[in-house]
């Protein structure tokens, strides 16, 4: 009988009710992890993820939490510990982007983007870190973006770019602070087919695919596989790294 990679581990996945977060939650559960499916608005979608995991023989709960609110984050951690007694893995996946030109965005839209995308990862990491330090084991994966790296056509959404550039800095700083028992890495996806990009202008989408060596959008499953690698024993000697999963976008 094959041993599952994440057997006995507990994982919190933020923003896990759909898209990339859902794919990660379901894959981690298939590999033996007990999964906390975090969501902020749609309990129905989160419950469906938990149902899917349980029907496949996995173990999961859904927990509502606004990751930009420290009180909510503390409650999510308390629920996790009450249910599973530990937390081994955190995937900071929750994120938003405002598809507007820089001159059309508002201060509130800036604040919301930074609060969820960057502050949320900071708050969640800060809450799980003492637990992981005590356990002498932890894996943190931050969901950044190709937009957080220098590539002109991916840098059109200013607030999003800044939040993901900040995520890259947070990743490296946390990796330095939390070693030697905790690894912290980031995934920088390219154009991934999710609800987040459904409204992308067709001409922009064509330009993106023309810049992508594999000439297709990525899937949530493409990113989930990368996240599994970073929390697996195969990546035990990897920390502070930015893993670009973009189908070759940026090589042109």
N, C-alpha and C positions, 0 to 999 in steps of 0.2 A: 504494500500500500504506500503510495507516494505521500510524503509529508508536505503539507501545505506551507507555503513560504511564511505566512503571517499567523500561523497557528498560535493561539494564546495571547495575541497582541490586541490592544484596544486602540482604535483610530477615530479621531474627530475629523470630519470633513466639513468645512464651512461652505455654505452655498451649494449644498448637495442635493437639492430637490430636482435639479434638471441639468442638462448639458454636461460639461466636463465633470462637475462635482458628482453628478449621479453615476457617470461611468466609472469614476474612481471608487466611489462607495461600493458599487456592485462588484467590481473586480477585487477589491480588498476583501470583501466578504467571501467571495469564492475561494480566496487564498487563506481563509481561516480567521480573519480579523473580526472582532466584535466592533460594529460600526455605529458611531453617533452621526446621524444625518441631520446636520444643522440647516435651518431655513429661517427666513425672515418674514415672509408674507403668505406663501401658499402651503398651508398645512395639508391640503389634499394631495398636492404633488409629492410632498415629503412622505406622507403616509403610503403613497403608492410605491415609493422607493423601498421603504421598510417592508412592505408586503412582498415585493418582488424578491428581496433578499431572504426573507423568512421562508417563502415558498420554495426557494432553492436550497434550503437547509441551513442558511446562515443566521446570524444573530445581529439584530439592529434595533435601535430606537430612534425616534425623531425628537429633536429639541429645538423649539423656537428661540432664537436669540439674534438681536441686532448686534453684529460684531463691532460696531462703532460705539457701543454703549458699554462701559466697563462693568456696570451692575449686571447687565444681561450676560456678559461673558463669564462673570464669576458664577452666576446661577447655572450656566451651561456646564461649567467644570464641576460644580457640586453635584449636579444630576449624573454626570458621567461617573464620578467617583462612587456615588451611592449605588449606581447600577452595576458597575464593572470593577470598582476598586482600584483602578489604575488608568493611566493614559500613556501609551507608548509612541503614538504617531499623531501629528497634527498636520493637516493639509490646509493651508490658508488659501482657499480658492474663491471665497465670496468676492464678487466684483461687479462694478457697473461702468458704463461709459456713456457719455452724452454725445450723440452724433450731430454736433453743430460746429460751425466755424467759430474760431476763437473770439471774434468780435461780436458774436451773437450769444455767447454763453453768459450766464449770470454768476454772481458771487455765490449764491446758494448752490448752483450746479457744481461749481468748483469745490465748495465745502463738502458736498455729498460724495463726490468722486474721491477726494483725498481721504475723507473719513472712513468710507467703506473699504476702499482698495488698499490703503496704506496704514491708517490708524488701526483698522480692524486686525490686520496681521500683527501689528505691534502689541495690541491688547491681548490677543489670543496667545501669542508666544510668551508674553510676560506671565500669564496665568499658568500655563502648562510647565514653564521652565523649572520652578521649584520642585514640582512633582518628579520631573524627569531627572533632575540633579539628585534627588533623594534615591531614586531607583538606580542611578548610574547607567541610565539608558534612555535615549529618546531620538526621534527622527522628526524633523520639521521640514516640510516642503512648501515653499511659497510659489504661488502661481503668478508669475510675472508676465511678460509679453515681449515679442519681437519689437513692439513699439517702444520698449524701454531701452533699446539699443539704437545705435545710430544707423538708421536706414530711412532715407527721405520719404518714401511713399507711405511708410507706416507711422509717420509722425504727424499726421494731420489733426489728430484730436488732442489738443494741448493738455487738457486736464488729465486725460488718461495717460499720456506719455509721461508726465511728471510723476504721477502716482506709481507707475511701473518702474521708472528710473529710481525712485525712492525705494521701491521694493528690492531692487538689486543691491542698493547700498545697505538696506536693512539686513538682507541675507548674509552679506559678507561680515558685517559688524556682529551679528548674532553668532555666526559661526566662530568668530574669534573669542567672543565672550563665553560661549556655552560649551566649548570643548573641555575635556577630551571625550566625554561620554555621550554628548549630543551632537548630531550632525545637522547642519542647516544648509539646504540647497534650494535653488529656484529653477523652475521650468519656464522657458520663454517660448510660448507657442507662436506659430505664425497664424495664418488665416484659418480658423477652425469653424466648421459648419455647425453653429448653434443658434439659439434664439437671439443671442446678443448681437449677431451680425445680419439678422434677417432683412433689415432695412438698408443694407449697403447698396449704394448706387451701382447699377450693373456695369457702368464704364469703369468705376473704381475696382470692382471685383475682377473684371477682365484684366486690368493692369496688374493687379496683385497676382493673378494666376500666371500671367505672362512672365512675371518675375520669379515664379516658383519653379525650381528645377523639375520637381515631380509633376508639375502641371495639374494639380488638383487641390481642392481644399483639404485640410486635415479633418479628422473625425475626433469626437470626444474619446473614443477608444484608443486612438494614437497617443493621446496625452496620458490617459490612464496607465498605459503600459510603461511609459517613462516614469510616472510617479511610483509605480510598483517597484521598478528597478531601484530608485533612489532610497526606498525604505527597506529594501531587501538586504540580506547579508552580502550580496555581490557588490554593494556600494558602501560597505563599512569604512573604507579608507577615502571616501569622497566627502568633502565638506567645503562650504563657501563657494560652490561652483554655480554657474548659470548654464543650464542645459538647453540649448536651442533646438526646438522641435518644430521646424518650419518648412520642411520639404525642400530645403535648399534656397528658400527666399532670403535675399540679401547677398547671395553669392554672385549675382549678376552685376 
